[in-house]
Every structure is written in C-alpha cells, then in structure tokens.
Amino acid sequence: MRRRAELVLRFTRAERWVHRTTATLMMICLATAACLYLAPLAELVGRRRLVVTVHVWCGLALPVPLLLGLTSRALRTDASRLSRFTPADRAWLRAVSRRLPLRPAGKFNAGQKLYAQWTLGSMLVVLGTGLLMWLTHLAPPAWRTGATFVHDWFALAIATVLAGHIRMAIGDRESRLGMRTGLVDRRWAEREHPHWQTAAAPEPP
Amino acid sequence: MDVDGSEEPRGGTPVGRRVVLGLLGLGAAGVAVGPYLQRAQDAVTAADPTGLTGLLPGGGGFRYYSVTASVPNRTEETYTLTVDGLVDRPATHRLADLRAMPQRRLVRDVQCVTGWRVPDTPFEGVPLAHLLDRAGVRPGAKAVSFSCFDGAYTESLTLEQARREDVLVALKLQDTPITHAHGGPVRLYVAPMYFYKSAKWLSGITVTDAVRPGYWEENGYDVDAWVGRSNGRDDAPTS
C-alpha cells in the first residue's frame, strides 16, 4: 500500500487523459491496419469497407487529444521539458551506451524525450501520408504511391517502437502507476529522476 | 503529496524540434522517392526464393480483400454459375460444364487500384464472350452485371467490354485451380482493368439493358476502370 504522504504528482488528470485517448486511438489504428494488411487477419475479419472507415477516422482523430491537451498548463510545461536536451540527457545517453548504472535525468530521461519526439514526428508523417492516400484527388498518383510506401514503413516502425514503449512500462510498476493514478513514490522519483525538483524533495546530494 | 511546482532550467538544446522536423523531412523525401524505392523493393522480392521479403511492408504478391465478414465455400458439388437476363437460353453451369468449354490462357500483370502489382500472372478459363454466345444475347442488351456468392460484391461491364478476348471466367490462377482466398472456384478476370473489376467468387452473369455500377463503383471508383486511364492513376496498361 502506498502512503499518500510519500507520493508526488507526476501527471495531471489532463495529461493522463491525453495519454489514454491517444494510446487507444493508436492501438485501434494499428489493429485495423493489421486487419487490412496481414493476409491471415484479412481473411479472418473481412468487412473491408468498415475496417477502412474505422482506420481512417481514428487516424484523423489521432492528434485531437494532444491539441485539446495543450490548453493545460501542466501539459505545455511537460511538452517543453520533453523537447529540450540538457547536459544531464547527454550524460544519460552516454551511461546507457556504456551500460553504466548512474543515469542522471530530470522529470524525463533522454530516452523518454526521444520517444515523445518520435511519437509526435511519426504521427504527423502517417497523418500527412494518410491524408494523401485518403483524399485521392489531392495529389498526383506518383505522390500517392510514395505516400503509401512511407505510410507502410512508418507504420511498421511505429509498431516496433511502441512495442518497446510497452515493454519498458511492463518492467516498471511505479511508472505504470504514475500514468494510471498520476502519483509516484518519492523514493522512485529520486532514484529514477534525480534532477526532477519536486517541491519538497530533499536537496540532491 | 507535493505538487510538481518547480521548473527545470529553461534552455538546453532544442532536440525535439530537430527530431520532429527531421522525421517530417524523411517522410517528404520518402514520398518523393517512394515509387523508385518500391520498384527496387519489388525487384528484390521477385528474385527472393525464400519468400521472406514478402513479409516486408508493401511486399509483393496478392493481398486478400473481402467486403463481407465471411465467404462460404463452394465445391465441385455445390458450385453453380447462372447466366440469365436478356438472353434466349438462360443456363446454369457446374464446374465440370465450365471445364468442358473452350479455355484461354492469358499471362498479364495484375494491377490493383491501391497500387500493388503482380507481374506476369497466368489466368486460365472460359472466355466470357463464349458464355454470352451460348446464351444468345438478345437485341437491345447493352451491359452485363455480375453477382458473387459472398452475397455482397457486384460488378459490371458494357457488352462491348464483356466481349473482349482478354475477359475470362477464370478457373485457374498460376496454372492451378483458383483457391478460395483468391476468389475460387470461379472468378471473373478482366485483364485490361483494375483488379476490383475481376470479381471474386463469381456466381451470376446477368445481361442487362444498362450498366449497373458495382460495389466499389457505388463507393466512388470508376466504372470504366482501364488500367492507367482511370481512377486518377497512370500505371502502365496491363492488356
């Protein structure tokens, strides 16, 4: 049982909802993509027009939670944290590549920052190429072939990176609790994110 | 419980902007050179005896499309093809009847309207014109519409298109009987048009006085689906 006095706020309600809805939309996009793409699943599911409709509308909705979430100050603050690298992040990357135990990090470590940046960039790419494929009279056919090519390869990359994201989450119960309840244990925060200055946290050694 | 009040020092390197812009640039470059890379990938896939490269995105070969939840199986005993409408001699053919008719083999590329292409694919079956002649098309007939035993798919051709010699009621694909996944035991094969015209699981041919747009055509695809001259595409013609 976690004691409330030893918890710190990591994610606000708005941030948790943005994560939850984006994750749901992304999973539906990937699942429907698999049903359109992998022959055994396509044979099992069929209903091509329905699957395409679900895929397209979930794809179009993908950036909506984030855009709405930008009205939250906490989310904007975290977004700017995620977008910038500090000297600690470079030290973290060096430590990871040399398998050293001491990995300095602020509220987000360099890996989490790269993951967030990848998510935003790749989401914009699949959204753009998806629009080119969907609005067939928007662009010349050669563009559409190119858009399909990029969309396919990015989808595979997104699925792979997302599998890594989920694996990391499975390995860290406290971080999962942080995303589910918003609260994390102070000792976990000090261990994993030593440079994250929570309000009443002790001075870093 | 504490609130996360304090800020980390602002500044630092704007890596996020670089990553996002870099990915957008990569995506745009991919759209521009994608057609060439796709062709290169297809060439590698075609020359790969293990078939492993077929697992890559956009991998070669056919893709399975069905518009319904499940499609019944039809066998030697249960399959029938009816020919009716504006004809003198409506008929119902079994598989053995179709096999006993004159056959034609065509080796052409298959081109799907969504972009994938399967080169040099042999189809074999009864020329549609032969079935129409047997039934005796009445004067005033203008078109042929096709129905399928998946219960939903339909297609259509003008009578002139239907009489082309590269339009088959196909029984064999790649020199073996057409499997269920490929629309077997009998599918339409319209060589010069995008592959959605080649209706799978063919069960009915009806001669009509006007073209009745088919399933995908009700959803915005062109009725006259010539490869390279319709649907806003410029693929190399297949026939």
Boltz contact constraints between the chains, C-beta under 6 A:
constraints:
  - contact:
      token1: [A, 4]
      token2: [B, 1]
      max_distance: 6.0
  - contact:
      token1: [A, 7]
      token2: [B, 1]
      max_distance: 6.0
  - contact:
      token1: [A, 8]
      token2: [B, 2]
      max_distance: 6.0
  - contact:
      token1: [A, 9]
      token2: [B, 3]
      max_distance: 6.0
  - contact:
      token1: [A, 9]
      token2: [B, 4]
      max_distance: 6.0
  - contact:
      token1: [A, 39]
      token2: [B, 64]
      max_distance: 6.0
  - contact:
      token1: [A, 42]
      token2: [B, 64]
      max_distance: 6.0
  - contact:
      token1: [A, 43]
      token2: [B, 64]
      max_distance: 6.0
  - contact:
      token1: [A, 43]
      token2: [B, 181]
      max_distance: 6.0
  - contact:
      token1: [A, 46]
      token2: [B, 66]
      max_distance: 6.0
  - contact:
      token1: [A, 46]
      token2: [B, 68]
      max_distance: 6.0
  - contact:
      token1: [A, 46]
      token2: [B, 69]
      max_distance: 6.0
  - contact:
      token1: [A, 47]
      token2: [B, 69]
      max_distance: 6.0
  - contact:
      token1: [A, 48]
      token2: [B, 65]
      max_distance: 6.0
  - contact:
      token1: [A, 48]
      token2: [B, 67]
      max_distance: 6.0
  - contact:
      token1: [A, 49]
      token2: [B, 67]
      max_distance: 6.0
  - contact:
      token1: [A, 83]
      token2: [B, 16]
      max_distance: 6.0
  - contact:
      token1: [A, 84]
      token2: [B, 12]
      max_distance: 6.0
  - contact:
      token1: [A, 84]
      token2: [B, 14]
      max_distance: 6.0
  - contact:
      token1: [A, 85]
      token2: [B, 12]
      max_distance: 6.0
  - contact:
      token1: [A, 85]
      token2: [B, 13]
      max_distance: 6.0
  - contact:
      token1: [A, 85]
      token2: [B, 15]
      max_distance: 6.0
  - contact:
      token1: [A, 86]
      token2: [B, 12]
      max_distance: 6.0
  - contact:
      token1: [A, 106]
      token2: [B, 8]
      max_distance: 6.0
  - contact:
      token1: [A, 117]
      token2: [B, 16]
      max_distance: 6.0
  - contact:
      token1: [A, 117]
      token2: [B, 19]
      max_distance: 6.0
  - contact:
      token1: [A, 117]
      token2: [B, 20]
      max_distance: 6.0
  - contact:
      token1: [A, 120]
      token2: [B, 20]
      max_distance: 6.0
  - contact:
      token1: [A, 121]
      token2: [B, 19]
      max_distance: 6.0
  - contact:
      token1: [A, 121]
      token2: [B, 20]
      max_distance: 6.0
  - contact:
      token1: [A, 121]
      token2: [B, 23]
      max_distance: 6.0
  - contact:
      token1: [A, 122]
      token2: [B, 23]
      max_distance: 6.0
  - contact:
      token1: [A, 125]
      token2: [B, 23]
      max_distance: 6.0
  - contact:
      token1: [A, 125]
      token2: [B, 27]
      max_distance: 6.0
  - contact:
      token1: [A, 141]
      token2: [B, 232]
      max_distance: 6.0
  - contact:
      token1: [A, 141]
      token2: [B, 233]
      max_distance: 6.0
  - contact:
      token1: [A, 141]
      token2: [B, 234]
      max_distance: 6.0
  - contact:
      token1: [A, 142]
      token2: [B, 35]
      max_distance: 6.0
  - contact:
      token1: [A, 143]
      token2: [B, 31]
      max_distance: 6.0
  - contact:
      token1: [A, 145]
      token2: [B, 35]
      max_distance: 6.0
  - contact:
      token1: [A, 145]
      token2: [B, 115]
      max_distance: 6.0
  - contact:
      token1: [A, 146]
      token2: [B, 31]
      max_distance: 6.0
  - contact:
      token1: [A, 146]
      token2: [B, 34]
      max_distance: 6.0
  - contact:
      token1: [A, 146]
      token2: [B, 35]
      max_distance: 6.0
  - contact:
      token1: [A, 147]
      token2: [B, 31]
      max_distance: 6.0
  - contact:
      token1: [A, 148]
      token2: [B, 115]
      max_distance: 6.0
  - contact:
      token1: [A, 149]
      token2: [B, 34]
      max_distance: 6.0
  - contact:
      token1: [A, 149]
      token2: [B, 38]
      max_distance: 6.0
  - contact:
      token1: [A, 150]
      token2: [B, 27]
      max_distance: 6.0
  - contact:
      token1: [A, 150]
      token2: [B, 30]
      max_distance: 6.0
  - contact:
      token1: [A, 150]
      token2: [B, 31]
      max_distance: 6.0
  - contact:
      token1: [A, 150]
      token2: [B, 34]
      max_distance: 6.0
  - contact:
      token1: [A, 152]
      token2: [B, 57]
      max_distance: 6.0
  - contact:
      token1: [A, 152]
      token2: [B, 58]
      max_distance: 6.0
  - contact:
      token1: [A, 153]
      token2: [B, 57]
      max_distance: 6.0
  - contact:
      token1: [A, 156]
      token2: [B, 57]
      max_distance: 6.0
  - contact:
      token1: [A, 197]
      token2: [B, 6]
      max_distance: 6.0
  - contact:
      token1: [A, 198]
      token2: [B, 2]
      max_distance: 6.0
  - contact:
      token1: [A, 198]
      token2: [B, 4]
      max_distance: 6.0
  - contact:
      token1: [A, 199]
      token2: [B, 2]
      max_distance: 6.0
  - contact:
      token1: [A, 199]
      token2: [B, 3]
      max_distance: 6.0
  - contact:
      token1: [A, 199]
      token2: [B, 5]
      max_distance: 6.0
  - contact:
      token1: [A, 200]
      token2: [B, 2]
      max_distance: 6.0
